[in-house]
Amino acid sequence: GSADKPIVFTLSATIPAKGAWEGIYFGDSSQDEVCILERCIVEYAQVGIRCRDASPKIFDSIVRENLQYGIRCEDSSPILIHNIISENGQTNPPNPPAPFRKGGYPLQKGGTIGAGISLYGPKTAPVISYNIISNNQGEGIVARYMTAPQTVNFNTIVNNLTHGIYYIDQNQWQEITNNNFYGNSQYDIYNRQSTNVNAPNNYWGLDTTLELTKVKAASVNLTRLYDYFDQDRFGKIIYDNWRSEYIDIEQEYSKRKPELTDLYRLG
């Protein structure tokens, strides 16, 4: 697509409704090098974009208003750069869809299902950079069972209904850095696993910044982070060198766009 004429994947009905169609699916027979969504809008599906043993590239797109997840990755490593992923998931569903009833991702507090991005499995190692992940009816990002993203940086993860990022089941993320976190209704990061989460150089919003300024310590129990200090069987969230001001993601993206184009779009 183009900036003024994106390709729109949506429903045909005149009145929009989440979950009206299945969504876009990339499977293990997909040829990753030629699977590209660029300047697209994907909306009102069950799952906007589902990747299973597949790693497409998704650039400059909007994934919104999908019933369960915006993007779901199962043993997949897509490249997600400069997208808006918002308003996905649902609250208080009367009858959860079958994947959730049969051992899938459980209902969260408040009766929410879904997330902006769902990651699952030990072969899941995506690049997640320069995205806005906001206002999802659930987590911004949920990670389960040994996922290991290559990069999670320069994202704005804000105003999601439960947590900004939620970890469970032995994920091995190397680093979450230079992101904006704030306004997520419960916690900005919820670390429900025994390993530490390395999250330096992030901006944590005004309230947490004031809290950090007062305590002036590298490791304390912060209100907006859930970790070892809340339950000692979980690992810590390491927030060294926290930023005191909002990170201008668009400005940072414009600096690196030629480099990112060479690195990811071309190969």
C-alpha positions in Angstrom: 0.0 0.0 0.0 0.9 3.7 0.3 0.6 6.2 3.0 -2.5 7.7 1.5 -3.9 4.4 0.1 -3.2 1.6 2.5 -4.5 -1.9 1.6 -7.4 -2.7 3.9 -8.3 -6.2 5.1 -11.7 -5.8 6.8 -15.3 -7.1 6.9 -17.9 -6.4 4.2 -20.7 -5.5 6.6 -21.7 -1.8 6.9 -21.7 -2.1 10.8 -18.2 -3.1 12.1 -18.0 -6.0 14.5 -14.9 -7.7 15.9 -14.4 -11.3 14.9 -16.3 -11.1 11.6 -13.7 -13.1 9.7 -10.8 -15.4 10.5 -7.8 -13.1 9.8 -4.6 -13.4 7.9 -2.7 -16.7 8.4 1.0 -17.5 7.7 1.8 -21.2 8.2 5.0 -23.3 7.9 4.6 -23.5 4.1 4.9 -19.8 3.8 8.0 -18.4 2.1 9.2 -15.9 4.7 11.3 -13.8 2.3 8.3 -12.9 0.2 5.7 -12.6 2.9 5.4 -8.9 3.5 2.6 -6.6 4.7 3.5 -3.0 4.3 1.1 0.0 4.7 -1.9 -2.2 5.4 -4.8 -2.1 7.8 -6.0 -5.4 9.3 -9.2 -5.1 11.3 -12.3 -6.8 12.7 -10.9 -10.4 12.4 -10.8 -13.1 15.1 -7.0 -12.8 15.1 -5.6 -10.0 12.9 -2.4 -11.7 11.8 -1.5 -15.3 12.9 1.9 -16.7 12.4 2.6 -20.4 13.1 6.1 -21.6 12.2 6.3 -18.6 9.9 8.1 -15.3 10.0 6.6 -12.6 7.8 7.7 -8.9 7.7 5.1 -6.4 8.8 5.9 -2.7 8.4 4.1 0.7 8.7 0.7 -1.0 9.2 -2.3 -0.8 11.5 -3.7 -3.9 13.3 -6.8 -2.9 15.2 -10.2 -3.9 16.5 -9.6 -7.7 16.3 -11.5 -10.0 18.6 -8.7 -11.9 20.3 -5.2 -10.8 19.3 -3.8 -8.2 16.9 -0.8 -10.4 16.1 -0.3 -14.0 17.4 3.0 -15.8 17.0 3.5 -19.5 17.7 7.1 -20.7 17.1 7.4 -17.8 14.7 9.8 -14.8 14.4 8.2 -12.0 12.4 9.7 -8.6 11.9 7.4 -6.0 13.4 8.5 -2.5 12.7 6.7 0.8 12.9 3.1 -0.4 13.3 0.1 0.6 15.3 -1.4 -2.3 17.2 -4.4 -1.1 19.1 -7.9 -1.9 20.4 -7.5 -5.7 20.1 -9.2 -8.2 22.4 -12.5 -8.1 24.2 -13.9 -7.7 27.7 -16.4 -9.8 29.6 -17.1 -12.3 26.8 -20.2 -14.3 27.6 -18.9 -17.5 25.9 -15.1 -17.5 25.4 -14.0 -18.9 21.9 -13.0 -22.5 21.8 -9.2 -21.9 21.9 -9.6 -20.2 25.2 -12.0 -22.8 26.7 -9.6 -25.7 25.8 -6.4 -24.9 27.6 -5.7 -21.7 25.8 -4.8 -18.3 27.2 -7.0 -17.8 30.3 -9.4 -15.0 31.1 -7.7 -12.2 32.9 -8.9 -10.1 35.8 -12.0 -8.2 34.7 -12.9 -10.8 32.1 -10.6 -9.8 29.3 -9.4 -12.0 26.5 -6.6 -11.2 24.1 -3.6 -8.9 23.6 -2.0 -6.6 21.1 0.8 -9.2 20.5 0.8 -12.8 21.7 4.1 -14.7 21.7 4.3 -18.5 22.4 7.0 -21.1 22.1 10.7 -21.6 22.2 11.2 -20.8 18.5 9.5 -17.4 18.8 12.2 -14.7 18.4 10.6 -11.7 16.7 11.9 -8.2 16.2 9.5 -5.7 17.8 10.6 -2.1 17.2 9.2 1.4 16.7 5.6 0.3 17.3 2.7 1.9 19.2 1.0 -0.9 21.2 -1.9 0.8 22.9 -5.5 0.5 24.2 -5.7 -3.3 23.8 -8.4 -5.1 25.9 -5.8 -7.2 27.7 -2.0 -7.0 27.6 0.0 -5.0 25.1 2.3 -8.0 24.8 1.9 -11.4 26.4 4.7 -13.9 26.3 4.3 -17.6 27.3 6.7 -20.6 27.2 10.3 -19.8 26.4 10.0 -17.0 23.9 13.1 -15.1 23.1 12.7 -11.9 21.0 15.7 -10.6 19.2 14.8 -7.0 19.9 12.1 -5.1 21.8 13.1 -1.5 21.6 11.7 2.0 20.8 8.1 1.0 21.3 5.4 3.0 23.0 3.4 0.5 25.2 0.6 2.4 26.8 -3.0 2.4 28.1 -3.6 -1.3 27.7 -6.4 -2.7 29.9 -4.3 -5.1 32.0 -0.4 -5.0 31.6 2.0 -3.5 29.2 4.0 -6.8 29.0 3.1 -10.0 30.8 5.6 -12.9 31.2 5.0 -16.5 32.2 6.8 -19.9 31.7 10.5 -19.4 31.3 10.8 -16.7 28.7 14.4 -15.6 27.8 14.2 -12.0 26.7 17.7 -10.5 26.3 16.7 -6.9 26.8 13.8 -4.5 26.7 15.2 -1.0 26.1 14.4 2.5 25.1 10.6 2.0 25.3 7.8 4.2 26.7 5.6 2.5 29.4 2.8 4.2 31.1 -1.0 4.2 31.7 -1.4 0.4 31.6 -4.3 -0.3 34.0 -2.6 -2.9 36.2 1.2 -3.1 35.7 3.6 -1.8 33.0 5.5 -5.1 33.3 4.3 -8.2 35.1 7.1 -10.8 35.6 5.4 -14.0 36.6 8.5 -16.3 36.2 11.6 -17.1 38.1 14.1 -15.4 35.8 14.9 -11.7 35.8 13.7 -9.3 33.1 16.4 -6.9 31.9 14.7 -3.6 31.1 17.2 -0.7 31.1 16.9 2.8 29.6 13.1 2.9 29.4 10.7 5.8 30.2 8.2 4.6 32.8 5.7 7.6 32.8 5.4 10.5 35.2 4.2 8.6 38.3 7.0 6.0 38.2 9.6 8.6 37.3 8.6 10.6 40.4 8.7 7.4 42.5 12.2 6.6 41.2 13.4 10.1 41.8 12.3 9.9 45.4 13.9 6.5 46.2 17.1 7.0 44.2 17.8 3.3 44.3 18.5 0.7 41.6 16.3 -2.0 42.9 13.1 -1.3 44.9 9.4 -2.3 44.9 7.9 0.0 42.3 4.1 0.4 42.2 3.8 -0.1 38.4 6.1 -3.2 38.1 5.3 -6.7 39.4 8.3 -8.9 40.3 10.4 -10.3 43.1 9.4 -7.6 45.5 5.7 -8.6 45.2 6.4 -12.4 45.3 9.9 -13.6 46.0 9.5 -16.7 43.8 9.5 -14.5 40.7 12.5 -12.8 39.2 13.3 -9.1 39.4 12.7 -6.4 36.7 16.1 -4.6 36.2 15.3 -1.0 35.3 18.8 0.5 35.4 19.5 3.9 33.7 15.8 4.7 33.5 14.9 7.7 31.4 13.2 10.7 32.9 11.6 12.0 29.7 9.4 10.6 27.0 11.2 9.0 24.1 10.2 10.5 20.7 9.8 7.2 18.8 9.1 8.8 15.4 12.3 10.9 15.6 14.3 7.8 16.5 12.8 5.9 13.7 13.5 8.6 11.1 17.2 8.4 12.1 17.5 4.7 11.5 15.0 4.1 8.7 17.6 3.7 5.9 19.6 1.3 8.0 16.5 -0.7 9.0 15.4 -0.8 5.3 18.7 -2.3 4.3 18.7 -4.7 7.3 15.1 -6.0 7.2 13.3 -5.0 4.0 16.1 -6.1 1.7 17.2 -9.2 3.6 
